[in-house]
Amino acid sequence: MQLISNQFPGSGCVYCDGIDSEEHFVWFCPFKHEIWQTIASRFFLDPDRLTFSLIQLPSSSGIEVASSLSVTYLDIIASVLLSLWQLHWKFIFKEHQFWTQEVVASATRYILKIHKENTSRSLNNL
């Protein structure tokens, strides 16, 4: 098990040639933006409403989630962020290739797991 990364990224994004920042890491990196667009089109009624501001400073109004899902937009945001970080650290520490579809698949699994748990909980309360 490797405890210290072989890669010590500077101010540049390790995935593209952009300058790394919180905004770039989460949203503006073309690879990350593709992930958000895919997730938004799958789970939100109006995918174009998703912005970095709603990720950075979640509001109570949020974005409307597909009615077939028993999750909140915050569940979706958290699932994507968790998946992004997991794959990022896998890339840094294990030199695992960063695949956008792997992040999408991981986030989707988390979202569907939350949906299943919420649905089961609501059925048990009947």
Backbone as a chain_set.jsonl record, in Angstrom:
{"seq": "MQLISNQFPGSGCVYCDGIDSEEHFVWFCPFKHEIWQTIASRFFLDPDRLTFSLIQLPSSSGIEVASSLSVTYLDIIASVLLSLWQLHWKFIFKEHQFWTQEVVASATRYILKIHKENTSRSLNNL", "coords": {"N": [[0.843, -1.176, 0.0], [0.589, 2.169, -0.87], [1.535, 5.046, 0.786], [2.356, 7.64, 0.384], [2.007, 9.827, -2.252], [3.354, 9.514, -5.572], [3.054, 11.574, -7.189], [3.09, 15.017, -7.108], [1.134, 17.374, -7.576], [1.369, 20.578, -9.096], [0.288, 23.882, -9.565], [-1.251, 23.325, -11.689], [-3.945, 21.604, -13.309], [-4.307, 18.119, -12.954], [-5.551, 16.663, -14.879], [-6.219, 18.152, -17.128], [-5.029, 21.025, -18.975], [-5.655, 23.185, -17.434], [-5.666, 25.792, -14.877], [-5.491, 24.821, -11.614], [-8.031, 25.003, -9.199], [-10.528, 25.389, -6.638], [-12.975, 25.738, -7.977], [-12.267, 24.913, -10.541], [-11.46, 22.241, -10.103], [-13.856, 21.023, -9.274], [-15.829, 21.805, -11.166], [-15.138, 23.337, -13.611], [-13.104, 22.007, -15.017], [-12.85, 20.277, -18.016], [-13.309, 17.497, -17.998], [-14.586, 17.02, -15.545], [-16.798, 18.644, -15.858], [-18.178, 17.333, -17.87], [-18.999, 15.077, -16.452], [-20.817, 16.215, -14.581], [-22.747, 17.208, -16.387], [-23.725, 14.829, -17.512], [-24.792, 13.488, -15.248], [-26.671, 15.42, -14.423], [-28.427, 15.43, -16.621], [-29.492, 12.902, -16.379], [-30.811, 12.835, -13.884], [-32.033, 15.278, -13.102], [-34.858, 17.425, -13.608], [-34.625, 19.806, -15.036], [-31.816, 20.062, -16.406], [-30.101, 22.168, -17.12], [-30.182, 24.005, -15.104], [-28.336, 23.39, -13.19], [-25.55, 24.663, -11.635], [-22.23, 25.824, -10.789], [-22.455, 27.393, -8.525], [-24.702, 26.334, -7.186], [-23.648, 23.973, -6.366], [-21.491, 24.691, -4.8], [-22.62, 26.441, -2.842], [-25.153, 25.239, -1.612], [-28.65, 25.652, -2.007], [-31.864, 25.948, -0.403], [-33.926, 25.727, -2.165], [-32.91, 24.506, -4.46], [-32.678, 22.115, -7.136], [-35.088, 20.633, -9.19], [-35.704, 17.234, -8.866], [-36.008, 14.226, -10.779], [-39.239, 12.847, -10.699], [-39.561, 10.149, -10.278], [-37.648, 9.378, -8.546], [-36.591, 8.936, -5.194], [-34.934, 10.87, -3.855], [-32.988, 13.748, -2.838], [-31.849, 16.83, -4.354], [-29.512, 17.469, -3.12], [-28.578, 15.003, -2.234], [-27.791, 13.956, -4.665], [-25.783, 15.766, -5.502], [-23.916, 15.367, -3.412], [-23.291, 12.668, -3.829], [-22.002, 12.728, -6.307], [-19.799, 14.399, -5.716], [-18.49, 12.827, -3.764], [-17.813, 10.594, -5.333], [-16.157, 11.825, -7.247], [-13.964, 12.641, -5.65], [-13.106, 10.149, -4.655], [-12.229, 8.819, -7.005], [-10.313, 10.624, -7.809], [-8.346, 10.461, -5.76], [-7.661, 7.826, -6.111], [-6.459, 8.001, -8.573], [-4.274, 9.668, -7.912], [-2.895, 8.221, -5.839], [-2.772, 5.549, -6.657], [-2.229, 5.604, -9.281], [-4.28, 5.171, -11.04], [-6.148, 5.276, -13.966], [-8.12, 8.116, -14.737], [-11.41, 7.994, -15.385], [-14.19, 9.456, -16.789], [-16.683, 8.206, -17.055], [-16.52, 6.245, -15.148], [-16.693, 7.681, -12.786], [-19.279, 8.71, -13.118], [-20.735, 6.289, -13.107], [-20.19, 5.349, -10.514], [-21.265, 7.441, -8.91], [-23.927, 7.242, -9.722], [-24.585, 4.714, -8.711], [-24.448, 5.265, -5.94], [-26.52, 7.17, -5.747], [-28.77, 5.667, -6.529], [-28.73, 3.787, -4.506], [-29.329, 5.361, -2.254], [-31.882, 6.153, -3.035], [-33.19, 3.65, -2.985], [-32.965, 3.003, -0.242], [-34.429, 5.141, 0.885], [-36.942, 4.684, -0.25], [-37.546, 2.163, 0.79], [-37.598, 2.796, 3.513], [-39.778, 4.569, 3.584], [-41.836, 2.831, 2.871], [-41.813, 1.105, 5.032], [-42.798, 2.747, 6.982], [-45.47, 2.866, 6.558]], "CA": [[0.0, 0.0, 0.0], [1.383, 3.379, -1.002], [1.023, 6.086, 1.666], [2.702, 8.95, -0.144], [1.868, 9.842, -3.705], [4.508, 9.821, -6.415], [2.713, 12.781, -7.929], [2.809, 16.196, -6.315], [0.701, 18.339, -8.573], [1.581, 21.996, -8.842], [-0.936, 24.67, -9.69], [-1.976, 22.879, -12.874], [-4.868, 20.474, -13.199], [-3.647, 16.871, -13.35], [-6.338, 16.034, -15.944], [-6.195, 19.0, -18.329], [-4.009, 22.062, -18.842], [-6.202, 24.325, -16.701], [-5.097, 26.156, -13.581], [-6.318, 24.159, -10.613], [-8.672, 25.775, -8.135], [-11.724, 24.668, -6.19], [-13.956, 25.794, -9.058], [-11.8, 24.095, -11.655], [-11.479, 20.829, -9.71], [-15.227, 20.522, -9.163], [-16.776, 22.16, -12.224], [-14.673, 23.879, -14.889], [-12.286, 21.042, -15.75], [-13.744, 19.663, -19.011], [-13.661, 16.124, -17.605], [-15.563, 17.101, -14.452], [-18.028, 19.24, -16.387], [-18.872, 16.248, -18.583], [-19.64, 14.254, -15.416], [-21.992, 16.942, -14.081], [-23.766, 17.255, -17.442], [-24.32, 13.499, -17.629], [-25.614, 13.258, -14.052], [-27.803, 16.356, -14.461], [-29.403, 14.997, -17.631], [-30.13, 11.666, -15.904], [-31.563, 12.912, -12.634], [-32.727, 16.543, -12.879], [-35.868, 17.756, -14.615], [-34.061, 20.872, -15.863], [-30.368, 19.923, -16.201], [-29.391, 23.43, -17.338], [-30.199, 24.804, -13.866], [-27.198, 23.048, -12.345], [-24.411, 25.571, -11.766], [-21.235, 25.664, -9.734], [-22.981, 28.055, -7.319], [-25.589, 25.407, -6.475], [-22.81, 22.924, -5.782], [-20.667, 25.33, -3.78], [-23.49, 26.979, -1.794], [-26.476, 24.648, -1.855], [-29.802, 26.416, -1.521], [-32.984, 25.087, -0.011], [-34.795, 25.508, -3.328], [-32.244, 23.477, -5.247], [-33.095, 21.754, -8.483], [-36.109, 19.584, -9.129], [-35.223, 15.896, -9.212], [-37.01, 13.388, -11.457], [-40.253, 12.41, -9.727], [-39.454, 8.706, -10.041], [-36.588, 9.151, -7.564], [-36.818, 9.341, -3.81], [-33.696, 11.498, -3.397], [-32.963, 15.201, -2.985], [-30.751, 17.271, -5.219], [-28.299, 17.429, -2.302], [-28.096, 13.617, -2.3], [-27.135, 13.794, -5.969], [-24.54, 16.542, -5.455], [-22.992, 14.677, -2.501], [-22.864, 11.418, -4.467], [-21.024, 13.056, -7.35], [-18.577, 14.881, -5.069], [-17.826, 11.662, -3.17], [-17.243, 9.798, -6.431], [-15.037, 12.591, -7.813], [-12.817, 12.557, -4.748], [-12.615, 8.768, -4.609], [-11.458, 8.53, -8.224], [-9.147, 11.512, -7.812], [-7.319, 9.882, -4.894], [-7.224, 6.586, -6.761], [-5.533, 8.46, -9.61], [-3.073, 10.198, -7.268], [-2.145, 7.247, -5.047], [-2.616, 4.246, -7.311], [-2.005, 5.878, -10.698], [-5.431, 4.616, -11.754], [-6.645, 6.203, -14.989], [-9.357, 8.807, -14.379], [-12.421, 7.848, -16.43], [-15.405, 10.178, -16.406], [-17.807, 7.279, -16.934], [-16.373, 5.529, -13.879], [-17.253, 8.59, -11.779], [-20.73, 8.713, -13.343], [-21.269, 4.999, -12.654], [-20.092, 5.317, -9.057], [-22.262, 8.374, -8.376], [-25.243, 6.667, -10.001], [-24.8, 3.643, -7.719], [-24.767, 5.91, -4.656], [-27.845, 7.801, -5.852], [-29.784, 4.604, -6.535], [-28.731, 3.185, -3.167], [-30.089, 6.286, -1.408], [-33.276, 6.019, -3.474], [-33.7, 2.372, -2.478], [-33.095, 3.126, 1.212], [-35.54, 6.053, 1.175], [-38.178, 4.006, -0.637], [-37.757, 1.109, 1.783], [-37.953, 3.466, 4.759], [-41.146, 5.101, 3.488], [-42.75, 1.682, 2.869], [-41.856, 0.581, 6.397], [-43.552, 3.684, 7.815], [-46.905, 2.788, 6.23]], "C": [[0.89, 1.241, 0.0], [0.767, 4.481, -0.152], [1.304, 7.487, 1.155], [2.687, 8.869, -1.662], [3.2, 10.107, -4.394], [4.301, 11.14, -7.141], [2.405, 13.906, -6.95], [2.417, 17.3, -7.281], [0.98, 19.777, -8.139], [0.248, 22.716, -8.949], [-1.765, 24.26, -10.904], [-2.861, 21.685, -12.588], [-4.156, 19.211, -13.69], [-4.363, 16.187, -14.513], [-6.336, 16.837, -17.245], [-5.136, 20.077, -18.104], [-4.494, 23.288, -18.085], [-5.462, 24.595, -15.404], [-6.032, 25.62, -12.509], [-6.794, 25.137, -9.546], [-9.868, 24.947, -7.692], [-12.75, 24.594, -7.319], [-13.553, 24.887, -10.213], [-11.9, 22.61, -11.311], [-12.889, 20.26, -9.757], [-16.016, 20.7, -10.452], [-16.156, 22.477, -13.58], [-13.723, 22.976, -15.669], [-13.209, 20.338, -16.746], [-14.182, 18.242, -18.639], [-14.733, 16.126, -16.517], [-16.888, 17.654, -14.966], [-18.857, 18.2, -17.145], [-19.622, 15.346, -17.592], [-20.914, 14.927, -14.924], [-23.104, 16.987, -15.125], [-24.475, 15.914, -17.578], [-25.254, 13.22, -16.461], [-26.851, 14.153, -14.083], [-28.859, 15.901, -15.461], [-30.119, 13.716, -17.211], [-31.123, 11.899, -14.77], [-32.339, 14.2, -12.39], [-33.73, 16.816, -13.991], [-35.371, 18.841, -15.561], [-32.543, 20.892, -15.658], [-29.593, 21.232, -16.325], [-29.362, 24.315, -16.095], [-29.006, 24.511, -12.968], [-26.028, 23.976, -12.662], [-23.416, 25.29, -10.647], [-21.739, 26.284, -8.436], [-23.877, 27.13, -6.514], [-24.824, 24.242, -5.857], [-22.036, 23.504, -4.596], [-21.49, 25.811, -2.587], [-24.901, 26.463, -2.017], [-27.594, 25.499, -1.255], [-30.926, 25.456, -1.18], [-33.905, 24.813, -1.195], [-34.217, 24.448, -4.253], [-32.765, 23.322, -6.658], [-34.081, 20.609, -8.355], [-35.554, 18.27, -9.685], [-36.352, 15.136, -9.899], [-37.951, 12.786, -10.42], [-40.19, 10.916, -9.423], [-38.411, 8.372, -8.97], [-36.959, 9.685, -6.193], [-35.492, 9.835, -3.217], [-33.84, 13.007, -3.543], [-31.83, 15.589, -3.927], [-29.438, 17.274, -4.436], [-27.714, 16.018, -2.24], [-27.297, 13.394, -3.581], [-25.79, 14.519, -5.983], [-23.503, 15.821, -4.595], [-22.449, 13.393, -3.125], [-21.815, 11.671, -5.541], [-19.714, 13.521, -6.719], [-17.792, 13.737, -4.432], [-17.122, 10.841, -4.25], [-16.056, 10.501, -7.083], [-13.791, 12.452, -6.947], [-12.251, 11.145, -4.688], [-11.749, 8.446, -5.826], [-10.22, 9.404, -8.32], [-8.028, 10.904, -6.968], [-6.804, 8.555, -5.45], [-6.205, 6.911, -7.861], [-4.204, 8.891, -8.982], [-2.243, 9.095, -6.613], [-1.906, 5.905, -5.733], [-2.351, 4.361, -8.804], [-3.066, 5.216, -11.575], [-5.941, 5.666, -12.739], [-7.967, 6.817, -14.539], [-10.312, 8.735, -15.562], [-13.692, 8.544, -15.971], [-16.577, 9.225, -16.209], [-17.719, 6.435, -15.663], [-16.932, 6.376, -12.736], [-18.769, 8.609, -11.894], [-21.351, 7.423, -12.814], [-21.263, 4.905, -11.133], [-21.146, 6.219, -8.421], [-23.668, 7.831, -8.57], [-25.562, 5.549, -9.017], [-25.165, 4.225, -6.356], [-26.174, 6.497, -4.662], [-28.94, 6.744, -5.786], [-29.85, 3.879, -5.192], [-29.531, 4.061, -2.199], [-31.57, 6.193, -1.744], [-33.901, 4.757, -2.878], [-33.916, 2.436, -0.964], [-34.269, 4.021, 1.591], [-36.883, 5.417, 0.853], [-38.529, 2.932, 0.38], [-38.215, 1.705, 3.109], [-39.393, 3.974, 4.715], [-42.174, 3.972, 3.457], [-42.891, 1.092, 4.271], [-42.663, 1.477, 7.332], [-45.044, 3.659, 7.526], [-47.667, 1.949, 7.211]], "O": [[1.832, 1.339, 0.786], [-0.4, 4.823, -0.341], [0.565, 8.421, 1.463], [3.273, 7.971, -2.266], [4.056, 10.823, -3.876], [5.248, 11.746, -7.642], [1.557, 13.759, -6.07], [3.262, 18.065, -7.746], [0.842, 20.131, -6.968], [-0.782, 22.226, -8.486], [-2.856, 24.787, -11.121], [-2.557, 20.86, -11.726], [-3.482, 19.234, -14.72], [-3.837, 15.228, -15.078], [-6.44, 16.268, -18.332], [-4.413, 20.021, -17.109], [-3.825, 24.321, -18.086], [-4.73, 23.745, -14.898], [-7.223, 25.931, -12.5], [-6.038, 25.982, -9.067], [-10.184, 23.924, -8.3], [-13.321, 23.537, -7.588], [-14.385, 24.186, -10.789], [-12.367, 21.811, -12.123], [-13.095, 19.142, -10.228], [-16.805, 19.824, -10.804], [-16.599, 21.945, -14.597], [-13.555, 23.164, -16.874], [-14.263, 19.843, -16.345], [-15.306, 17.84, -18.939], [-15.672, 15.332, -16.56], [-17.961, 17.199, -14.568], [-20.085, 18.195, -17.066], [-20.74, 14.908, -17.864], [-21.968, 14.295, -14.854], [-24.277, 16.823, -14.788], [-25.694, 15.87, -17.743], [-26.381, 12.767, -16.659], [-27.956, 13.692, -13.801], [-30.054, 15.978, -15.179], [-31.244, 13.472, -17.647], [-32.157, 11.235, -14.702], [-33.231, 14.215, -11.542], [-33.496, 16.488, -15.155], [-35.663, 18.804, -16.756], [-32.04, 21.652, -14.831], [-28.542, 21.391, -15.704], [-28.595, 25.276, -16.04], [-28.695, 25.301, -12.076], [-25.576, 24.062, -13.804], [-23.733, 24.599, -9.679], [-21.476, 25.753, -7.357], [-23.823, 27.137, -5.284], [-25.309, 23.6, -4.925], [-21.942, 22.887, -3.535], [-21.091, 25.607, -1.441], [-25.749, 27.177, -2.552], [-27.483, 25.996, -0.135], [-30.937, 24.304, -1.614], [-34.586, 23.788, -1.23], [-34.942, 23.596, -4.766], [-33.23, 24.275, -7.282], [-33.923, 19.726, -7.512], [-35.021, 18.205, -10.793], [-37.526, 15.384, -9.624], [-37.509, 12.278, -9.39], [-40.718, 10.472, -8.403], [-38.303, 7.224, -8.538], [-37.562, 10.75, -6.061], [-34.998, 9.301, -2.224], [-34.703, 13.489, -4.276], [-30.965, 14.775, -4.25], [-28.369, 17.101, -5.021], [-26.495, 15.853, -2.197], [-26.263, 12.727, -3.577], [-24.782, 13.964, -6.42], [-22.348, 15.68, -4.998], [-21.272, 13.072, -2.961], [-20.852, 10.915, -5.667], [-18.638, 13.09, -7.134], [-16.568, 13.683, -4.547], [-15.969, 10.444, -4.086], [-15.066, 9.859, -7.432], [-12.7, 12.18, -7.448], [-11.033, 10.97, -4.673], [-10.669, 7.871, -5.693], [-9.194, 8.979, -8.851], [-6.883, 10.841, -7.415], [-5.636, 8.213, -5.269], [-5.224, 6.191, -8.051], [-3.135, 8.519, -9.468], [-1.029, 9.035, -6.806], [-0.942, 5.207, -5.419], [-2.259, 3.356, -9.509], [-2.792, 4.767, -12.687], [-6.14, 6.822, -12.366], [-8.835, 6.116, -14.02], [-10.065, 9.332, -16.609], [-14.211, 8.255, -14.893], [-17.379, 9.414, -15.294], [-18.739, 5.963, -15.161], [-17.569, 5.85, -11.823], [-19.471, 8.534, -10.885], [-22.384, 7.462, -12.145], [-22.23, 4.433, -10.535], [-21.842, 5.803, -7.495], [-24.509, 7.947, -7.678], [-26.693, 5.447, -8.541], [-26.082, 3.738, -5.694], [-26.926, 6.339, -3.701], [-29.926, 6.911, -5.068], [-30.916, 3.41, -4.791], [-30.325, 3.547, -1.411], [-32.415, 6.158, -0.849], [-35.005, 4.797, -2.335], [-34.941, 1.971, -0.464], [-35.021, 3.702, 2.512], [-37.851, 5.588, 1.594], [-39.685, 2.809, 0.785], [-39.12, 1.174, 3.752], [-40.139, 3.831, 5.684], [-43.281, 4.142, 3.969], [-43.968, 0.632, 4.649], [-43.157, 1.016, 8.361], [-45.809, 4.364, 8.185], [-48.879, 1.787, 7.074]]}, "num_chains": 1, "name": "protein.A"}
